[in-house]
Amino acid sequence: IIILLFLMNMDIINCKTIRFSYIENIKRPIAIECNKDRFERVIDSKAVEELADKIAVCEDKEQRDELKKCLPVFCFHASFPNGKRGNKEAVASGLFIIDVDHPAEPAGDIWHRISAGLEKSGWKVYIAHMTPSGGLRLVVRRRDGMGIADCQKMFSDEFGIENDDHVKDLARCSFAVPRKYFFHFDDSVFTD
């Protein structure tokens, strides 16, 4: 029982240094630590831009899902020192994702409302971008002593947004998007 409780709460760690992973695509699941240079090469890649734009206009869900499998992914919740992506191998990064799928208002409007209240809230958002489907993804610093799900709920409640509650496991992937989809990028995510 003690081991089970530990595994259930292993993402509740006071992370001092942020480390997250990069994976070429989900078909080739070798995880490597992501640094600023690698991250910027991915978001500035013409191939990523073309693929994301293609996904954005694709109306066939199966085809869209197949195209996504070709995009690089970031695992913002964790790093995987042994190179194998999995919850058992994960080392918590100190970050969590907010993923707003199919919002009723434009993603940029949601981000504008959130960004206006950030200073007062105490949350630190490193990345905010639109997804190819028009959703909003945020990468946020976790509060010490809190797990991913608790941080997601607190942030979502505070800003009145509906987060996809399936994005709470440490090994969760986030598909890369091009820089033109970004509303905000604070590169201190690589130095904090």
Buried (B, 14 or more C-beta within 10 A) or exposed (E): EEEEEEEEEBBBBEBEEBBBBBBBBBEEBEBBEBEEEBBBEBBEBEEBBEBBBBBBEBEEEEEBEEBBEBBBBBBBBBBBBEEEBBBEBBBBBBBBBBBBBEBEEEBEEBBEEBBEEBEEEEBBBBBBBBBBBEBBBBBBBBBEEBBBBBBBBBBBEBBEBEBBEEBBBBBBBBBBBBBEBBBBBBEEBBEB
